[in-house]
Amino acid sequence: MNEVLIKYCWYSYKTLSTGDLLLRNPGMTIKFTQIIAKAERIFIMGNGGSLATANHLALDWSKSSGKMVISLTGSESITANGNDNGFENIFVNQLACFGITKQDVIVLISASGNSPNIVKVLKQYPVNKFQVLGMTGNKGYLKSNTNVQLSVSSDDVQIIEDAHLCYGHVITNVLNALRKKSKPSF
């Protein structure tokens, strides 16, 4: 049991400490955060563990930025849309109802980068017409089809999901500092 704990913690540490976002390319985090800070509204979505991260970050980013951050992951919306229109359409249908504009930002979270409903958003809202940001893993359609993407150098879904939440909290602190012109609390 100890061996599993030690290996998981070591792999998490190794991934986060050498990740694309925090050390190798901090400019990507700043760019991601600046786009969010300038947005009229932010729409965030994901599936499974990424759904939970989307809900969590919607609250954090709303509080830290003062912006309207809307998570499209409510169970009633997902199940009703999925049942009536197909699961691959759950996000594009909600975005259409909100009347998304060029001043809005779409944030997509997917460990694999290939979730059919995430790919459908990317095809319906192309980066040459909309601000689309992504959080993903090593590969997948999402990684190469966003304006800015924060990728995690791992193939392990749990590690990727952990890193997405960590990266989201980094963005929360930067948004808070930008808004309040203050230093982070840590």
C-alpha positions as CSV (number, residue, x, y, z in Angstrom):
1,M,0.0,0.0,0.0
2,N,2.8,2.4,0.9
3,E,4.4,1.7,-2.5
4,V,1.3,2.8,-4.4
5,L,1.1,6.0,-2.4
6,I,4.8,6.9,-2.8
7,K,4.7,6.1,-6.6
8,Y,1.6,8.2,-7.2
9,C,2.9,11.2,-5.2
10,W,6.3,11.0,-6.9
11,Y,4.8,10.8,-10.3
12,S,2.4,13.7,-9.5
13,Y,5.4,15.8,-8.2
14,K,7.5,14.9,-11.2
15,T,4.7,15.8,-13.7
16,L,3.8,19.1,-12.0
17,S,7.4,20.2,-11.5
18,T,8.3,19.6,-15.2
19,G,5.0,20.5,-16.7
20,D,4.5,22.7,-19.8
21,L,2.7,25.3,-17.8
22,L,4.5,26.0,-14.6
23,L,8.2,25.9,-15.5
24,R,8.8,25.3,-19.1
25,N,6.4,27.9,-20.5
26,P,4.9,30.2,-17.8
27,G,4.0,32.7,-20.6
28,M,1.3,30.3,-21.7
29,T,-0.3,30.6,-18.3
30,I,-0.1,34.4,-18.4
31,K,-1.7,34.4,-21.9
32,F,-4.4,32.0,-20.8
33,T,-5.1,34.2,-17.7
34,Q,-5.1,37.5,-19.7
35,I,-7.7,36.2,-22.2
36,I,-9.9,35.2,-19.3
37,A,-9.4,38.6,-17.6
38,K,-10.5,40.4,-20.7
39,A,-13.5,38.2,-21.5
40,E,-17.1,39.3,-21.3
41,R,-18.3,35.9,-20.2
42,I,-16.4,32.6,-19.7
43,F,-18.0,29.3,-20.5
44,I,-16.3,26.2,-19.0
45,M,-17.0,22.5,-19.6
46,G,-15.6,19.0,-19.3
47,N,-16.7,15.4,-18.7
48,G,-16.1,13.1,-15.7
49,G,-13.3,14.4,-13.5
50,S,-13.0,17.3,-15.9
51,L,-16.6,18.1,-15.2
52,A,-15.8,18.4,-11.5
53,T,-12.8,20.6,-12.3
54,A,-14.9,22.8,-14.5
55,N,-17.5,23.4,-11.7
56,H,-14.8,24.1,-9.2
57,L,-12.9,26.5,-11.4
58,A,-16.1,28.3,-12.5
59,L,-16.6,29.3,-8.9
60,D,-13.0,30.2,-8.2
61,W,-12.5,32.2,-11.4
62,S,-15.8,34.0,-10.9
63,K,-14.8,35.1,-7.4
64,S,-11.2,36.0,-8.3
65,S,-12.0,37.8,-11.6
66,G,-15.4,39.3,-10.9
67,K,-16.5,37.9,-14.3
68,M,-19.5,35.8,-15.2
69,V,-18.1,32.2,-15.4
70,I,-20.7,29.7,-16.5
71,S,-20.1,26.0,-16.1
72,L,-22.1,24.0,-18.7
73,T,-22.0,20.8,-16.6
74,G,-25.3,20.9,-14.7
75,S,-26.7,17.4,-14.5
76,E,-30.2,18.5,-15.6
77,S,-28.7,20.2,-18.7
78,I,-26.5,17.3,-19.6
79,T,-29.1,14.6,-19.1
80,A,-31.9,16.5,-20.9
81,N,-29.7,17.5,-23.8
82,G,-28.0,14.1,-24.0
83,N,-31.4,12.3,-24.0
84,D,-33.0,14.6,-26.5
85,N,-30.2,15.5,-28.8
86,G,-27.3,13.1,-28.2
87,F,-24.5,13.3,-25.7
88,E,-22.1,14.7,-28.4
89,N,-24.3,17.9,-28.6
90,I,-24.7,18.7,-24.9
91,F,-22.2,21.6,-24.9
92,V,-22.8,23.1,-28.4
93,N,-26.6,23.3,-27.7
94,Q,-26.0,25.1,-24.5
95,L,-23.5,27.5,-26.0
96,A,-26.0,28.3,-28.8
97,C,-28.7,29.1,-26.2
98,F,-26.4,31.6,-24.6
99,G,-25.7,33.3,-27.9
100,I,-21.9,33.2,-27.5
101,T,-20.0,36.2,-29.0
102,K,-16.4,37.0,-29.9
103,Q,-16.1,38.8,-26.5
104,D,-16.8,35.5,-24.7
105,V,-14.3,32.7,-23.9
106,I,-14.8,29.0,-24.1
107,V,-12.7,26.9,-21.8
108,L,-12.6,23.1,-22.6
109,I,-11.1,20.6,-20.2
110,S,-10.4,17.0,-21.4
111,A,-7.7,14.7,-20.2
112,S,-7.8,12.7,-23.5
113,G,-8.5,15.7,-25.7
114,N,-10.8,13.6,-27.8
115,S,-14.2,13.6,-26.1
116,P,-16.8,13.8,-28.9
117,N,-18.7,16.6,-27.2
118,I,-15.5,18.6,-26.7
119,V,-14.4,18.0,-30.3
120,K,-17.9,19.1,-31.5
121,V,-17.5,22.5,-29.7
122,L,-14.1,23.0,-31.4
123,K,-15.6,22.3,-34.8
124,Q,-18.6,24.5,-34.1
125,Y,-16.7,27.4,-32.6
126,P,-13.3,27.5,-34.5
127,V,-10.4,29.4,-33.0
128,N,-10.2,31.7,-36.0
129,K,-13.6,33.1,-35.0
130,F,-13.8,32.6,-31.2
131,Q,-11.5,32.6,-28.1
132,V,-11.1,28.9,-27.2
133,L,-8.8,27.8,-24.4
134,G,-8.0,24.2,-23.5
135,M,-6.6,22.1,-20.7
136,T,-5.6,18.6,-21.8
137,G,-3.0,15.9,-21.6
138,N,-0.2,14.8,-24.0
139,K,-2.3,14.4,-27.1
140,G,-5.7,14.6,-28.7
141,Y,-7.7,16.9,-30.9
142,L,-8.0,19.5,-28.2
143,K,-4.3,20.0,-27.9
144,S,-3.8,21.4,-31.4
145,N,-7.1,23.1,-31.9
146,T,-7.3,25.9,-29.3
147,N,-6.0,29.5,-29.2
148,V,-4.1,28.7,-26.0
149,Q,-3.8,25.3,-24.4
150,L,-2.3,24.1,-21.1
151,S,-1.2,20.6,-21.6
152,V,0.1,18.1,-19.0
153,S,3.0,15.9,-20.0
154,S,1.4,12.6,-18.9
155,D,-0.7,9.8,-20.2
156,D,-2.2,9.1,-16.8
157,V,-5.7,10.5,-16.5
158,Q,-5.6,10.9,-12.7
159,I,-2.3,12.9,-12.9
160,I,-3.7,15.0,-15.8
161,E,-6.8,15.8,-13.8
162,D,-4.8,16.7,-10.7
163,A,-2.6,19.0,-12.8
164,H,-5.6,20.7,-14.3
165,L,-7.0,21.6,-10.9
166,C,-3.5,22.8,-9.8
167,Y,-3.1,24.9,-13.0
168,G,-6.6,26.3,-12.4
169,H,-5.6,27.4,-8.9
170,V,-2.5,29.1,-10.3
171,I,-4.8,31.0,-12.7
172,T,-7.2,31.8,-9.8
173,N,-4.3,33.5,-7.9
174,V,-3.1,35.4,-11.0
175,L,-6.7,36.6,-11.6
176,N,-7.0,37.7,-8.0
177,A,-3.8,39.6,-8.1
178,L,-4.8,41.3,-11.4
179,R,-8.1,42.3,-10.0
180,K,-7.0,43.4,-6.6
181,K,-3.5,44.5,-7.5
182,S,-2.3,42.4,-4.7
183,K,0.1,39.6,-4.0
184,P,-1.1,36.0,-3.8
185,S,-2.0,34.7,-0.3
186,F,0.7,32.1,-0.2
